[in-house]
Amino acid sequence: MAMEITQFLLAAQSADAKVRTEAETNLRQFQEQNMPVFLLSLSVELSNEEKPVESRRLAGIVLKNSLDAKDAIRKEQLVQQWMAIDVSIKSQIKDFLLKTLASSVSEARHTSAQAIAKVASIEIPRKQWPELIGSLLNYMTQQEKPASLKQATLETLGYVCEEISHQDLVQDEVNAVLTAVVQGMNLADHGPEVRLAATKALYNALEFAQTNFENEMERNYIMKVICDTAMSKEVEIRQAAFECLVAIASAYYEVLEPYMQTLFQLTSNAVKGDEETVALQAIEFWSSICDEEIELQEFESPESGDSGPPHSFFIEKALSSLVPLLLETLLKQEEDQDQDDTIWNISMAGGTCLGLVARTVGDAIVPLVMPFVEANIVKPDWRCREAATYAFGSILEGPTVEKLSPLVQAGLEFLLNAMKDVNNHVKDTTAWTLSRIFELLHCPANDFSVISPENLKRVLGVLLEGIKDAPNVAEKVCGAIYYLVQGYEDAGPSSSLLSPYLTDIISCLIATADRTDGGDSKLRSSAYETLNEVVRCSNIAETASIIAQLLPVIMNKLSLTMEIQIVSSDDREKQGDLQASLCGVLQVIIQKLSSTDETKPIILQAADQIMLLFLKVFGCRSSTVHEEAMLAIGALAYATGSQFEKYMPEFYKYLEMGLQNFEEYQVCGITVGVVGDICRALDDKILPYCDGIMGLLLKDLASSELHRAVKPPIFSCFGDIALAIGEHFEKYVPYALPMMQGAAEICAKIETSDDEMMDYGNQLRRSIFEAYSGILQGFKTVKPEAMVPYAQHLLKFIELVSRDSQRDESVTKAAVAVMGDLADALGSNIKVLLKESAFYDEFLGECLQSDDEQLKETAGWTQGMIRRVLVL
């Protein structure tokens, strides 16, 4: 088989689909029959200089992909598979990979470097392959070794650093790697290929350089080498050096002070005169400095007395030179950048950085930017007018309302007139600037807005005219209307100001959604999202009849989507997107009209037809459930209450389908949420479906394939089901409670240094408490003794959480509430347990001191419940 692998690898790249499929099958069979020999054969192929380049390259790629996968579960399987291979075979594979770094074929070297890093990512954290770093450094220190080997070695070092964590290497190894990499950047000793590989490797190794950056001499040397490299004559090397500086701005902000003058000079020269790829990184350097300083300002609290990391005020110090530099970039637009939102060029980067500078220094930016705006806004060249508008829009977040308000008041009429500019770019940026103004400076609920009741008509007139413009302008106008109406939400008497215009706004948005001149569905999605916001924020007392008239219009549009001719997968996708938007609108209408007793009958009357439509939407798909339709059904269940029961026989199969959808885990998560909505709507009428639902939920929890994000909502859902069916939940207790206890133990082991894992831990803890609360409340009057065996474990879990200073506020509330539910439901059954638990006095005392009224109230109630138990 090993002999034939060359033929299989070549055939797998054949233009003939039949040959290709057969070869892929053969490779898969070889892999399944004997994985160790398969991987060894691939490494032999990759390292054999006599084999064709094409088969060698694919051998390396297949080998690399046999060690790693994007999906976490698949990745773990591959790691275990590699770990199980005999040590002698693994050693041979690794030797062949290292040997390939000396290949004369660059593609083989490159693929080998990637494969070595994948092996390293498995072995180095497990303290295996300790000689790897030494072997690689050995290649670098031997003078007679060819440049191609040094380039491949540096590339490998870079990839290895990217794959492993800085805890995986001892400091001596880090020092040796950094020395090799920094020496590789030396102009006198190496050609451009080696220097480029070294600079890219340094970028990946910077995370390891903490100790080195604390040492002034080493830091000075590293910074000097990077700054010198940033002036290389090769563009790619300059770009890579600036990428290192961007990373340093984030990772080592606190030690940058001595280098800032040099760095300003370097970045300034790059922005003014270098190639765009380099200039973009130079701007990114300042954006990163802004990010650091914004974060420092957010965490600076004078009352805490915590000095924290030092704030060096680099942006403030550089302001008078930095702002003019950024303003100049705004004039370097590309002709067609308004047609494509994915374009990223120097003027976009400059505007983004300017916005970050405004957030960093606040009012101080305004006098530096306004002269540029005033000088350019009326010039005949469209580039000047667009740059002036973009500059103005970019600085609206950061400065105080007092500083901005007079400028916006004075400029609003000018901007409204600019919506008629002859140039499409200018109109596009003007509409974006208006949406920023409405988002940031229009809040009637707080008695502040740049829009007076007198000029609202004029503003809306311009927007409803502008929405008929070119698709890109119309899309930005949708954004402006979105924020305009959002400002009137919960704005008391002011919310009535919008009501007279509602019919026109809705008509224009529907007409915009129906346009066919947009190249993609982006404009339609924006129009429907804006329509949702218009409905959501409207004053229901005044606009009920308008929204009631909108309901059949949207239902009819959804009905028409069933008739779309489906010829290709493209057609199927378009149908799905349109149905998603329309189901979204229906969800918002259902929520709005069911929010008052006067308008709820409108939904109840139409509920049968609405539900029929949603079921038809589900019918358009064979294997997956439509998530927007599922969300809308949740809203309908909430609105119709116990009447929803009649839809369950038909709907249940889709609920099952959603709960089994591991692939699209968001759909599964949404379906779990809808089960909760239905429980609240039906109460014990959900009972006939509970065996099926609980079976699927328990299966979901036990699955290693399902994304972890869905697991917390499942626990919360247990609580919803128990509340709905009361004593009937008892038969699920032996299955559900051990799952909850197991999850509580996982919470104790979650790594708190990782923000993402910490968030997940908080969600998991909150949902476990919610599950217990629901079950305790469900059993309270009928079967409280069923929960007595689990009380001690729950109290221990609450105690553990109460001792965690990093817990989330929502976790605290859920913990306090469940303790009250425990005392309330189990009463004297847990008197002894409570007497033995000393922690809760301190915990509740802390909660009673909180600024959060709701938490204080819950803690007071819980305290009362516990006292009641203790005196029984």
N, C-alpha and C positions, 0 to 999 in steps of 0.2 A: 504493500500500500504506500509505503514511504517513497518508493521509486516513482509512483504515479502522481504524487502530490503536485509536481510541476505542471503536468498536463491538466489536472483539475483546476489549479489556480489560473492557468491561462484560459481554459475553457469558460471559467466563471466570469471572464471579462469579454466574452465573445459578443459580437453584434447580433448573432442569431439567438433569439429568446429560448428556443428549444435546447440548444447546446448549453446555454447559460444555466437553465433550470436543472438540467441533468447533472451538471458539474456541482452546483450548489447542494443538490441532494447527496451526491457522493461525498462531498466534504463534510456535510452534516452527519452522515452515517459513520465516517471515519472518526469524527469527534465523539460521537455517542458510544462507539464500540471501544475506543481506547484513548481516553483523553490525554494521559501522559505522553504516549507515543505521538499523538497528533500534535501536541504543542512542541515536542522535541523536533519533529519533522519540519514544522514551520520555522523553528530557529535555525535548523540546518540549512533550509532553503534560503532564508534571509542572509545567512553569512557566506553562502557559496558564490564566489566571484564568477563562476562559470555559468551560473543560471541567468535566464533573461531578467532584465530589470523589472518587467511587469509582474512576473510571478514572485519576485523577491519583495516588491513593494506590498503586494496583496498579502503575502505570507506575514509580513510585519503587522499589517493592519488587523488581520484576523487574530493574530497572537495577542495584540494589544486589547482587542475587543473581547477576548476570552478571559481577560483579567479585570475588566471594569465595565460598569453600566451606569446609565443615568438613574435608573430606578433603584432605590435603596435596597429593596428585597432581592432583586436580581443580583445586585452588586455583592451582597452578603453571600449569596449562593456561590458566586464565582470565586470569592475569597476562600470560602471553605473548600471548594474544589481544588484550588491551587495548594492550600495548606495540606491537603490529603495526599498530594503526589509525593512519591519517594524522593528523599533528599538527593540521592545521586543523580536522578533525572533532572531535578530542579537545578542542580549545580551545572550540569551540562548545558541546559538551556541558557543559564545566566552567562556562562563562558562564551557561548556562541554570540549572544547579544553584545557582550563587551568587545568581542573580536570584530564584530560588524562595524564598530565605530571607526575602524581603520580602513573601511572599504573605499574603493576609488569611486563608487557610485553614490552621489549625494543623497538620492532618495532613500537608499538602504540605510545610510548613516542616520538620516532624520527619523525614519520609522523606528530604528533600533533605539534611538535616544528616548522616544516616547514610550516604547515597550519597557525599557529599563526602569523608567520612572514609575510605571504601573506596578512592576514587581516590587520596587522600593516602597511604594505606598502600602503594600501589604506587609512586607517583611521588616522594614526598619522600625516601625512602631512596636513590633514584637521582638525587637532586639536580635533579629536575624540579618544575615548579609552584612555583618559589621565591617567587612573589608571593602565594601563598595566605594565609599568616599575615598579611601586610601588609593584604590586602584585608579580611580578617575584623576586624582591629584597627581599620581605618578606620571600619567600621560602628559600632564601640563608641565611638569618640571624637567622632562628630558628634552634637552635642546634639539637632538637630532630628529625628534618626531615631526612628521609633516604638519603643515598648517591645517590641512583638512581634518586631521585627527583632533587637533586642539579645538578647532571650531565645533566639531561634533561633541567633544567632551564638555565644553562650556554649555552647549545646548542641553546636554544631558543633566548637568548640574542645575541648570535653571529649571528644567522640568521636575527634577527630584525635589528641589526646594518648594516648587508649586504644590507638589502632591503631599508632602509630609508637614508635620507641625514643628514649630521651633523647639518644642520640648523633646523632640525625638533625637536631637544631636547634642553632644556635649560641647562645651565652649571651645575646646581645642579644635574640634572638627569645624565649628562655625568659623573660627579664626582662619583656619587653613583654606576653607572654601572661599571666604571673602578675599584673602590674599591672592589666591589663584585667579579669581574673577577680576579683581581690580588690576592685577598685573596684565591680564588679558586685554584690558582696555588701553594699554600703553601704546601710544602712537609709534614710538621708536622701534618697538620690538615686533609688532604684529601688523598684518595686512587688514583691510577693511572687513573681510568675512569673520575673522577671529574677533575683531573689536566689536562688531555688531552682536555676535553671539555672547560675548562677555558682558556687554551693556544690558542685553535682555536678561541674562542670568542674574546680574546684580539686582534688577528690578524684582525678580522673584525671591532673591536672598535677603532683601531689605528687612523683612519681618524678623529674620534671625539676628539682625545686627544691633539689637537693643543695647547689649553691654558695650559694644564697640562705639556706639553713638554717645554713650555716657563718658567715654574717654576722649578728652579734648584733642589730643594729638592724633588719634586714629580718625576721629570725626573730621578734623581739618583735612587730613589726607584724602579720605573718601570724597568729601565735598569738592576738593580741588580737582580730583580726577574727573568727577562728573561734570563740573563746570568747564573743564578743558574739553571734555568729550562733546559737550553741547555746542562747541564751536568747530567740530570736525568738518571736513569739506564734503563728506557724504551725508546726504539728506536723511537717509534711514537711521544712521547712527545718531545724528542730532536729535531726531524725533525720539529715539529710544532713551537718550540721556534726559530729555525733558520729561519723559514719562517717569523716569526715576525721581526727578525733582517733584513732580506732582505727588508721588507716593510718599516722599519725605515730608512734604508740607502737611500731610495728614498724620503720618506716624510719629514724626519728630518735631512738631511745631515748636515745642518749648525750648529747643536748642538752636533755633534758626537765626536768632538776633544778629550774631557777628557776620552772617553771610548775606543779609538782606539787601545791602547796597549793591553787591555784585549780582545778586539774583534779579534785582530790579533792572539793572543794565542789560543783563542777558535776555530776560523775557521781553523787555521793551524793544530791543533790537530785533528779536524774532518776530514780534507782533507787527513791527513796522515794515520789515523787509525780507523775512524768510518765506520759504515755501509754506503753503497753507497747512500741511500736515504738522509742521513744526510750530507754526504760529498758534494753531488750535491748542496744542499742549501748553504753550506759554501762557495762554489765557486761562487754561484749566488750572494752572498752578495758582493763580490769584483766586479763582473760584474755590479751590480747596482751602486756601488761607481763610477766605470768608466763612466757609462751612465751619472751620475750627473755631473762629471767633464768635460766630452766631451761637454755637453750642456752649462756648464758655460763658457768654452773656446770659443764656437761658438758665445755666446752672449756678450763676453767681447770685447768692442770696445773702445780703449784708447781715441779716439777723442770725444766720446759722453760724457765723464766725468761722466757717470752713474756708481756709485760704484756697484750697484746690490747686489745680495747675495754673501757672502764671499766664496772665493775659498780656500779650506784648503790644497790642494796638497797632499791628503792622499796617492795616488798611487805613486807619486814621492818619498814620505818619506819611503814607505814600499817596494820600488822597489827591492832593493838588496835581500830581503828575500822572497818577493812575487813571483818573476819570477822563482827562483829555485823550489819553491813549485809547481807552475803550470807546469813546465817542467817535474817534476816527474810524474804528473798525465798522461802525454801523453804516458807513457810506460805501462799504465794499459788497453790496448785495449782488446776488446772481439774478439774471434776467427772469428765470422761471421758478424762483424759490417759493413764490406764493402758491404754486400749483401742487407742491409736494411737501407734505408735513414731515417727511422723513429726512429731508435735506438738513445737513448740519454743516454750516460753513462759518467763516470768520465773523460775519455780521451777526449771525444767530448766537454764536458763542459769546461775542462781545456784549450783546444785549442781555444775555442770561447772567453774565458776570456782573454787569452794571446793576441788575436787579438784586444780586446777592450783596453787592457793595452798599446799596441803599438799605438793605435789611441790617447790615453790619453797623453803619454809622448814622442812620436816621436822617435827621434834619440837615446835617452838614452837607449832604450831597446836593440839595436843591439849588443853592446858588451857583454850583459848579456846572449843573446840567441845563438850567433854564436859559442862559444866554445862547447856548447851542440850539436849543429848541426854537427860540424866538428868531434867531438868525436864519435858520434853515427852512422853517415851516412854510414860508411864502415864496421860496425860490422856484424858478421855472423848471429846474432839473428835478424829475420825480424822485431820484435817489436822495436828494436833500430833504424833500418833504416827508418821504417814508422814514428816513433815519431820525428826523426830528420827532415824528409821531411815536416811533418805536422807543426812543429815549424817554419820552414823557411817560409812556405806558409802563416802562420798565422800573421807574422809581416810585410807583404808587404804593408799594408795600415797604414799610420801614419808617419813613418820616411820619410825624404826628399829623393828625387830622387838622389841627390848627394851622400847621404850615402848608398843607396841601390844599385845604378847602378853598381859600381865595383864588388859587391858581386854577383849580378845576372849574370853579364857578365862572371865572373869566374865560376859560378856554373851551367850555362845553359847547357853546354855540358854534365856535370855529370848527370843532370836531364834527358836529352834526352836519355842517356844510361840506366838510371834507368827504362825507359819504357820497358826494356827487363828483368827486375828483375824476379827472379823465383817465387816471392811471389805476389799473387793477390792484397793484401792490399797495398803493397808498390807501385804497378803500379797505383792503384786507386788514392792514395794520391798524387803521382807524377803528374798524369794527372790534378788533381785539382789544384796543385801548379802551373803548367804551365799555366792553364787558368787564375789564379790570376795574374801571371807575365804579360800575354798579356793584361789583363784588365787594370792593373795599371801602367805598365812601357813600353807600346808600343803605341806611339802616333805620327806616322810620320807626321801628319798634323801640329803638333807643333815642328817639327824637332827633335823629341826625340824618340828613340826606342832601346830596347836591342837587336832587331833583325836587323842585317845588311843585305844589299842586297845579300852579299856573303853566309850568313848562312840560308837564307830563304828556300832554296831548302832542306837543311838538316832537318830543323824544320818540314817542310811539309811532308817530307819523313817519319819521325818518327811518326807524327800524323796520316797519312793515313795508316800506318802499324798498329798503336795502335788501330785504330777504328775497326779493325777486332778482337780485343781481347774479353775477357768475357764481357757480356752486361753492367755490372756496370762500367768497365773501359772504354768501348766504349762511354758510356753516358758522362763521364767526358771529354773524348777526343772531343766529339761534342762541349762541352762548350769551350774548348781551341780553336778550329777552329772558333767558333762564335766570340770570342774576338779578335782573330788574324785578321780576315777579317774586323771586325769593325774598327780596328785601321787604315786601309787603306782608309776608307771613306773620301771623300773630301780632300785627302792628296796630291793633285796636281800631280806632276810627279811620286811621290812614289806609287800612286794608280796603276800605270802600272806594278809595280813589281809582283802583284798577278795574272795579266791577263793570263800569260802562263800556270798557274797551274789550272785555273778555271775548265776546262773540267774534270780533274782528281778528283778535290774536289767534284764536283757535282755528278760524277759517284759513288764515294765512299759513299756519303751521301745517295743517292738513294738506293744503295745496303744495307746500314745499316738500312734504314727505312723498307726494305723488309725482314729483318732477322726475323726468327720465334723462335729464342732461348731465347729471353727476356721473362721473366715470365709475364710481363704486357706490356702495350703500351707505357711505359715511354721512352724507347730508341727510339721508332719510333717518338714520339712527339719531342724529343730532336733533332733527325736528321732532321726533317722537319723544326723546328724552326731555326736551323743552316743554312739549305738550303735557307730559306727566307732571312737571314742576308747576305749570300753570294751574292744572287741576288741583294738585296737592296744596298749593298756597292760596287758592281762591277763598273768598269769604262765603261759606256755604249758605248762610242765611240769605244772601243776595243773589247767589249764582246757581242755586239748586236746579232751576228749570233749564239753564244752559247746559249744565253737566248731564242732566237727565236726557237732553236731546242728543248729546254727544254719544251716549251709550249705544243706541241702535246703529249709529254711523260706524262706530268701531267694530261692533258685532258683524255688521254686513261686510266690512273689509276683511275681517278674519274668515268669514264664510267663503269669500271669493278666493282666498289663498288655496282652498282645497281643490280648486278647479285649474290651478296652474299646471301646464303640461310639463311633466318631468321626463326629460330625455337623457340628461347627463347628471353627473354628481354635482356639477356646478348649479344646475337648476334646483336640485334638492337643497343645496346650501342656501341659495337665494330664498327659497320658500321658507326654510327654517328660520333665517334671519328676520324675514318679514313677520312671520308668526310670533317670533320672540318679542319684537317691538310692540305688536298689537296686543299680545297677552299682557305685556308690561303696562300698557295704557289701561286695559280692562282692570288689572289689579288695583291701580290707583283710583279708578272711578268707583270700584266696589268699596274700597276702604273709605273713600270720601263720602259716598252716599249712605253707607251704613253707619257713619259716625254720629248721626242724629236720628232721633225717633221719628221726626217728620219726614225724612227722606229715605229711611230704611225700606219702607214698603216698595219703593221703586226697584230695589235690588231683589227683594223677595218675589216680586211679580215676574221679573225677567230670569230668575235663577235657573229654571229648567232649561231655557234656551241657551243660557251662558254655559251651563255644565255640559250640555250636548256638544257645543262648539269645542270646549276643551277636550272632551273625549275624542272628537274627530281629529283634533290636532295631534293627540297621542297616536291615533290610528295612522297618521302619515309616516310614522317611523316604525321600523320593524323591531329593532333591538334596544333602542335607547329611549328614555323618557325625556320629554321636552321640559327643561328646568323652569323656564318662565311660566309655562302652563301650570306646572306643579305649584309654583309660588302663588299664582293667581287663585288656584283652587284652595290653597291655605286661607287666603283672604275671603273666599266665598264661604268656606266652612265657618269661619269666624262670624260672618254676616248672617248666615242662615241658621246657625245653632242646631238644635235637634232635628230640624227639617232636613239636614244634610244626610240623614240616615238613608233616605230613599235612593241616593246616588251611590251608596257604598257597593252594592252587588256588582255594578258595572265598573266602578272605579278601582275596586280592590286589586285587580290584576296588574294595573299600572303602578299602584303603590308597591306591590311585591317586586315588580320589575325595577323600580327606582331603588329599593332597598338592597337589591342584588347587584347593582351597577358599581362594581369595584373599579372598573376602568376609569369612568368619569366620576371621581369621588365627590366632586361638587354636587352632582345630581343626587348622589346617595345622601349627602349631608342635608340638602334641601328637603328631600323626601322624609328624612327623620324629623325635621322641623315641622313638616306638614302633618305627620302622625300626631305630634303634640297639639297642633291647631285642631285636628279632628277630635282628639280626646276632650279638649275643652268644650268643643261644640256638642258632642254627643253624650258626654258622661258615660253612664253604664251601657248605653246603647252600642258602644263600640265592642262590648264583650264578645259577640260571636266571631270577631276577627282577631281577638287578642292572641290566641294560640299561634296563629300564623305569623302575626307581627312580632311577638316576643321571640319566636323561634328564629326569625330572620335577624332580629337585633342581636341576639346572643351569638349567632353565627358570625355576624359582622365584627363583633368585639373579639371573637376568637381568631379571626382571620389575620394572617400576617401580610396578606396582599393588600388589604384596604388601607388607604392613607390614614395616618394617625389623626389628622384634623377632624375626622368624622366621629372619632370615639367619644370625646366629651359630650357632644349633642346627644349621643345615644344614652348616656347615663341620665342626662336631664330628662330624656324621653321616658325612661323608667318611672321617674317621679310623676310625669304627666299621666301615664297609664294607670299607676297605682291610685292617684287622686280620682281618676275617672271611675275605676271599677271597685275601689275599696277592698273589702274582705276577699274578693275573688282573686286578688293579686297573690294570695298566700301560696298558691301552687307554684308560682314562679320564684318565690323567695330562695329556695335551695339552689337555684341556678344563677339568679341575678346578684344575690348578696356576695357570694364568693368572688364574682367578677369585680364587684365594687371594692371589696377588701384588697384584692390583688392590685387593682389600679391605685388604691391608696398607698400601697407599699412601693409601687413604681414612683409615685410622687416624691417619696423620701429620697430616692436615688437620683433624681433628675439633676443634671449638671447646671448649676446656677450661673456659671461664668458665661454661658452662651445665651444671649438675649432671646433668641428664637425659642430655645428649649425652656427658658424661664416663663415666657408667655404661655407656652403649651402647658407647662406645669400648673400655672394659675388657672387656665381654662379647665384642666382636668380636675383640680381640687374643687373648684366652684361647682362643676357639674356633678361630682360625687355627693357634695353636700345637698345639692338640689334634689338628687335622686332620693337620698335619705329623707329629706323634708317631705317630699311627695308621698313616700311609702308610709312614713310615720303618721302624717295627716290622714291618709287613706284608711289606716288601720285604727285610728284613735278611738272611735266610738264602737267598733265592732270586734276587733281582734288585736288589741295592743300587745298581748303576750307573745305574739309571733315574732316580735322584734327584740324581745329581752335578750336572747343569746347574742345579739349583734351589738348591744349597747356599749359594752366595754371597748370593743375594737373602735367604735365610732368616737367615743370620748378620747381615746388615745390619739386618734387621728386629729381631732380638733386641737388637742394639746400640742401636738407636733407643729401644726400650722400656726398656732398662736405664738409659738417661739420663733417663727421665721420673720425677721424684720423686713424681708424683701417681698412679702406677700402683697398682692394687689388689694385695693379697697373692696372690690366686688367679692373677693374671696373672704375677706373679714366679715362682710355683711352676711354672706351665705353661712359662714361658720357660726356666727352669733345666732342666726335664725334657726339653724338646725339644732343647736343646743336647747333653744326654747322649745322647739317641737318635740325633742326627746323627753324633756321634763313634762311637757303638756300631755303627750300621748302615753307615756309609760308610768307616770306618777310614782306611787310608792314602790313600784317594782325596781326602781333604780336609786332609791334613797341611800343605800349602803355605798353604791358606786360613786354617787355625788359626794358623799362625806369623805370618801378616800381620795377624791380628786381635788387637789389644792389649787390647781392652776387658774380656774375660771374666775376667781375673785379679781385677780390682777388683770386678766384679759378683759373682763367686762368693765372694770374700772377705767382701763385705757380707752375703751370704746365710748364710755359715757363722757369722756373728756373731748371727744372728737368734735370737729366743726361741722360734720355732716349730720344734719338733723335726723335724717332717716335712720342712720346707724345708731344715733343716740336713742331714738325711740325704740328700735328693735332690741337694743341692749337693755333698756329699762324693762321691756316686756319679758325678756328672757330671765332677767334677774328676779322678777316677780314670780315667774313660773318655778324657778329653782327654789325660791324661799317657800313657796307653797308645798313643794314636795318635802322639803326638810322639816316642816312643822307637822306633816301628816302623822 
